[in-house]
């Protein structure tokens, strides 16, 4: 639709890291196999699928810095949907 409106280029920026893993702690979301970012390894490939000239995500480190979280303190946060590192053994690879 943006191109139909006359845009010559489309650049998409996502203000979250790529969600590659499901949440087992209360968030209703697709399975790992159904997650878009899990199916496509690189931002370039994802951008092509959605028809964008470029696609970029916020890094996990950028997210934690933006919300002023101590990067070394892993006890106060769960970022398993981004990293795949679950705080419990609910998900075994």
C-alpha positions in Angstrom: 0.0 0.0 0.0 2.9 2.4 0.7 4.4 1.8 -2.7 1.0 2.2 -4.3 0.8 5.6 -2.6 4.0 6.6 -4.4 6.8 5.6 -2.0 10.0 4.8 -4.0 11.6 2.9 -1.1 10.2 1.2 2.1 12.4 0.9 5.1 11.0 -1.0 8.2 12.4 -0.6 11.7 11.0 -2.8 14.5 11.4 -1.5 18.0 11.9 -4.9 19.5 14.4 -7.7 19.0 13.4 -10.6 16.8 11.0 -12.9 18.5 12.3 -16.4 17.6 11.1 -18.4 20.6 7.7 -19.0 22.2 6.9 -17.8 25.7 5.8 -20.4 28.2 5.3 -17.9 31.0 1.9 -16.4 30.3 2.1 -14.8 26.8 -0.2 -16.5 24.2 1.9 -16.7 21.1 2.7 -19.0 18.1 4.9 -22.1 18.3 8.6 -21.7 17.5 7.9 -23.2 14.0 5.2 -20.6 13.3 7.3 -17.5 14.3 8.3 -15.4 11.3 11.8 -14.5 12.7 12.5 -18.2 13.4 11.7 -19.2 9.8 14.1 -16.6 8.3 17.7 -16.3 9.4 18.5 -12.8 8.2 16.8 -9.5 8.3 17.4 -9.1 4.5 15.4 -12.3 3.8 12.6 -11.1 6.0 12.6 -7.7 4.3 12.2 -9.4 0.9 9.3 -11.5 2.2 7.4 -8.4 3.4 8.4 -6.3 0.3 10.7 -3.8 2.2 13.9 -2.4 0.8 15.4 -2.8 4.3 14.4 -4.3 7.6 16.1 -3.8 11.0 15.3 -4.9 14.5 16.4 -3.4 17.9 19.1 -5.5 19.4 18.5 -7.3 22.7 21.2 -5.2 24.3 19.6 -2.1 22.9 16.3 -3.0 24.4 17.8 -3.7 27.9 19.7 -0.5 27.7 16.6 1.5 26.7 14.7 0.2 29.7 17.7 0.8 32.0 18.3 -2.8 33.0 21.6 -4.0 34.3 22.8 -6.3 31.5 24.7 -8.5 34.0 21.6 -9.1 36.2 19.7 -12.0 34.6 17.5 -12.6 37.7 15.2 -9.6 37.1 14.1 -10.3 33.5 13.2 -13.0 31.0 14.3 -12.5 27.4 13.8 -16.1 26.3 11.6 -15.1 23.4 14.5 -13.2 22.0 17.5 -15.3 23.1 16.1 -18.8 23.6 17.7 -19.0 27.1 14.8 -19.9 29.3 15.1 -19.3 33.1 13.7 -22.8 33.8 13.8 -26.2 32.1 10.4 -25.9 30.6 11.7 -26.0 27.1 14.2 -28.6 26.2 15.8 -28.5 22.7 
